[in-house]
Amino acid sequence: MEITENNSPILWYVVRVKANAERKVAQGLCARGMDVFLPMQVRPGGRKGTTRIEIPLFPGYVFAQFDCRAALSVLMCPGVVHILCRGSVPEPVDPVEMHAVQSVTRLARSVEPLPAFAVGQKVRISGGPLADVHGIVLRDIGRDRLVVSISLLKRSIVAEVQREWIENLEASVEIGQWAHSGV
């Protein structure tokens, strides 16, 4: 861990970036002399899945290590939306968590995000034919699919939905209030 002139550590922060601008922002921050971490996952590409593509593990986010007094330099980088903050102060990533993410992405054969959903949790479907419909998780039936109860026309229906199409309603509100409040 680097140390600033006043003996305070230079910590890692989460930088929110414009859609599909992760690589461009990572390069821009590196050019400004900052350490950057952009964890990637490998996914099948193309129609037959024969080619493989690298995409960000956390789309829309880049990790950067900098002195928080240099936040303006980060914000001036093309493609940066904001730095995740608590109030108006940039919120550093827990060093233990940062080390864990870096270690796993460096040592694992493959890495992919897997959102966790609890039974009874309110969710929004963000993709597929039921996009923008809200529902409640009834059960998690495995790695890729969830069963969601959806109220339509005063009746409840049950749909089996791809996990990647589901967003946690409570977390998106909580994160939105936390992330958009500052710098």
C-alpha positions as CSV (number, residue, x, y, z in Angstrom):
1,M,0.0,0.0,0.0
2,E,1.4,3.4,-1.0
3,I,1.7,6.2,1.5
4,T,1.1,9.9,0.9
5,E,3.4,12.7,2.0
6,N,1.5,13.1,5.2
7,N,1.8,9.3,6.0
8,S,-1.8,8.5,5.2
9,P,-2.4,5.4,3.0
10,I,-3.5,5.7,-0.6
11,L,-6.7,3.7,-0.7
12,W,-8.8,2.1,-3.4
13,Y,-12.0,3.8,-4.5
14,V,-14.9,2.7,-6.8
15,V,-15.3,5.0,-9.8
16,R,-18.7,4.9,-11.7
17,V,-18.2,5.2,-15.4
18,K,-20.4,5.7,-18.5
19,A,-21.8,2.6,-20.2
20,N,-19.1,0.6,-22.0
21,A,-16.3,3.1,-21.0
22,E,-14.5,0.9,-18.4
23,R,-11.4,0.3,-20.5
24,K,-11.2,3.9,-21.7
25,V,-11.5,5.2,-18.1
26,A,-8.9,2.7,-16.9
27,Q,-6.5,3.8,-19.5
28,G,-7.2,7.5,-18.7
29,L,-6.6,7.0,-15.0
30,C,-3.4,5.0,-15.7
31,A,-2.2,7.9,-17.8
32,R,-2.8,10.2,-14.8
33,G,-0.4,8.0,-12.8
34,M,-3.0,6.1,-10.8
35,D,-3.1,2.4,-10.1
36,V,-6.3,0.9,-11.7
37,F,-8.0,-2.4,-11.3
38,L,-10.6,-3.5,-13.9
39,P,-11.5,-7.2,-13.1
40,M,-12.7,-9.0,-16.2
41,Q,-14.7,-12.2,-16.9
42,V,-14.6,-14.3,-20.0
43,R,-17.9,-15.1,-21.6
44,P,-18.8,-17.0,-24.8
45,G,-19.3,-14.6,-27.7
46,G,-21.1,-15.0,-31.0
47,R,-24.1,-17.1,-31.8
48,K,-22.5,-20.5,-31.4
49,G,-20.4,-19.5,-28.4
50,T,-17.2,-20.6,-30.1
51,T,-15.4,-17.3,-29.5
52,R,-14.8,-15.9,-26.1
53,I,-15.0,-12.2,-25.1
54,E,-13.7,-10.4,-22.0
55,I,-16.2,-8.1,-20.3
56,P,-15.9,-6.2,-17.0
57,L,-16.9,-8.2,-14.0
58,F,-18.6,-5.1,-12.5
59,P,-20.0,-3.3,-15.6
60,G,-20.0,0.5,-15.1
61,Y,-17.3,0.5,-12.4
62,V,-13.5,0.7,-12.2
63,F,-11.4,0.5,-9.1
64,A,-8.7,3.2,-8.7
65,Q,-6.1,3.8,-6.1
66,F,-5.5,7.5,-5.3
67,D,-5.1,10.1,-2.6
68,C,-8.7,11.3,-2.1
69,R,-7.4,14.9,-2.4
70,A,-6.9,14.0,-6.1
71,A,-10.6,13.3,-6.6
72,L,-10.9,16.2,-9.1
73,S,-8.3,14.6,-11.3
74,V,-10.4,11.4,-11.4
75,L,-13.6,13.3,-12.1
76,M,-12.0,15.1,-15.0
77,C,-11.1,11.9,-16.8
78,P,-13.4,11.4,-19.8
79,G,-16.1,8.8,-19.2
80,V,-16.1,9.1,-15.4
81,V,-19.6,9.8,-13.9
82,H,-18.7,10.0,-10.2
83,I,-16.8,8.4,-7.3
84,L,-18.9,6.4,-4.9
85,C,-19.2,8.5,-1.8
86,R,-20.7,8.5,1.6
87,G,-22.2,11.9,1.8
88,S,-19.7,14.1,-0.1
89,V,-16.6,12.1,1.0
90,P,-15.2,9.4,-1.3
91,E,-15.8,6.0,0.4
92,P,-12.7,3.8,0.2
93,V,-13.0,0.1,-0.5
94,D,-12.3,-2.1,2.5
95,P,-8.7,-3.2,1.9
96,V,-9.5,-6.8,2.9
97,E,-12.3,-7.0,0.3
98,M,-10.1,-5.3,-2.3
99,H,-7.4,-7.9,-1.7
100,A,-9.9,-10.7,-2.0
101,V,-11.3,-9.5,-5.3
102,Q,-7.8,-9.0,-6.7
103,S,-6.7,-12.5,-5.5
104,V,-9.7,-14.3,-6.8
105,T,-9.6,-12.7,-10.3
106,R,-5.9,-13.3,-10.6
107,L,-5.9,-17.0,-9.4
108,A,-9.3,-18.4,-10.4
109,R,-9.7,-20.1,-13.8
110,S,-13.0,-18.3,-14.4
111,V,-14.8,-15.6,-12.5
112,E,-18.4,-14.3,-13.0
113,P,-20.8,-12.4,-10.8
114,L,-23.7,-14.2,-9.3
115,P,-26.3,-12.0,-7.6
116,A,-27.8,-13.4,-4.4
117,F,-31.6,-13.2,-3.9
118,A,-33.6,-14.1,-0.8
119,V,-37.0,-15.6,-0.8
120,G,-39.5,-12.8,-0.3
121,Q,-37.2,-10.2,-1.7
122,K,-38.7,-7.5,-3.9
123,V,-37.1,-7.4,-7.4
124,R,-37.4,-5.8,-10.8
125,I,-37.0,-7.8,-14.0
126,S,-34.7,-5.8,-16.2
127,G,-34.6,-8.0,-19.3
128,G,-36.5,-10.4,-21.5
129,P,-40.3,-10.2,-22.2
130,L,-41.1,-9.1,-18.6
131,A,-38.7,-6.2,-18.5
132,D,-39.6,-3.4,-16.0
133,V,-42.1,-5.7,-14.1
134,H,-41.7,-5.9,-10.4
135,G,-42.2,-9.1,-8.4
136,I,-41.2,-11.1,-5.4
137,V,-38.7,-14.0,-5.3
138,L,-40.5,-17.3,-4.5
139,R,-37.5,-19.6,-4.8
140,D,-34.1,-19.9,-6.2
141,I,-34.1,-23.0,-8.4
142,G,-30.4,-23.1,-9.2
143,R,-27.5,-21.2,-10.6
144,D,-29.2,-19.5,-13.5
145,R,-32.9,-19.2,-12.7
146,L,-35.3,-17.8,-10.1
147,V,-39.0,-18.2,-9.7
148,V,-40.7,-14.8,-9.3
149,S,-44.3,-14.0,-8.3
150,I,-45.7,-11.1,-10.3
151,S,-49.0,-9.4,-9.6
152,L,-50.9,-8.5,-12.7
153,L,-54.6,-7.5,-12.9
154,K,-55.1,-8.3,-9.2
155,R,-53.8,-11.9,-9.8
156,S,-50.4,-13.4,-9.1
157,I,-48.6,-15.3,-11.7
158,V,-45.3,-17.3,-11.3
159,A,-42.6,-16.9,-13.9
160,E,-39.2,-18.7,-14.1
161,V,-36.7,-15.9,-15.0
162,Q,-33.0,-15.7,-15.9
163,R,-30.9,-14.6,-12.9
164,E,-29.2,-11.9,-15.0
165,W,-32.6,-10.3,-15.7
166,I,-33.3,-9.6,-12.0
167,E,-32.4,-6.5,-10.0
168,N,-32.8,-6.1,-6.2
169,L,-35.2,-3.2,-5.7
170,E,-34.1,-2.5,-2.1
171,A,-30.4,-2.5,-3.0
172,S,-30.8,-0.3,-6.0
173,V,-32.6,2.3,-4.0
174,E,-30.0,2.1,-1.2
175,I,-27.0,2.1,-3.5
176,G,-28.6,4.9,-5.6
177,Q,-28.9,7.1,-2.5
178,W,-25.4,6.2,-1.4
179,A,-23.7,6.5,-4.8
180,H,-25.2,9.6,-6.2
181,S,-24.8,11.7,-3.1
182,G,-21.3,13.0,-3.6
183,V,-18.1,13.9,-5.4
